[in-house]
Amino acid sequence: MDYKETMSVQELSARMGISLQKAYQLVKTPGFPTLRVGTRILIPVEAYKEWLLRTSLNETK
């Protein structure tokens, strides 16, 4: 199995079913997990999953 540790903003957009513009807004949100490699913005997959769970739990309260 080919497992990636990070995903691009474009992959985040597709994974979440949101526009690329919304994905770029999201990665600029304080507390959203990102890594910067030069000019690239990468999202660590495991940190994203944890953020998503934490955020969705906060929304249901």
N, C-alpha and C positions, 0 to 999 in steps of 0.2 A: 504494500500500500504506500502510495506517495503522499505523505502528510506534510503540509506547509506549516511552519511556525508563525508566519505573518501573512497578512493579506494587504492588498493595495486598497486605496479609496474606491477604485472602480469595482473591485471584488466586494467590498463592503456594501456598496450601492446595490449590486445584484443580489447579494445575500439577504439584505434587509428589504428589498423590493422598493427602494426609494430612489429618487433622482440623484444624479451625480452631484448636482448643486446642493441638495439637502445633505448628502454624505459629507461634502466638504464643510458645511456648516457644523455638522455633528462632530467632526474630528477637531474642530476649533473650540468645542465646548469644554470648559474647565472640568477636570475629572475624567474625561474620556481618554482611554489608554492609547497613546501613540508613541512611535519611535520616529525620529528624523534621521535619515541617512542622506547627507547632502541635501538636495532639494526634495527628495522623496519622502512621503509620509507613509509609514507602515503601521499596521495595527496588529499587535500580538494576539493571536487567535484565542489563547486561553484567557488572557486579561479581558478581551472583548466579551467572552462568554460570561465571565464573572461580573463585568459591568452590566451586561444585559440582565442577568438574574437579579442583581442588586437594584437596578433601576426599575425593573418590572415589579419587584416586591414593594418598592416604595410607592409606586403608582396605585397599588391595590389597597393601600392603607387609607 
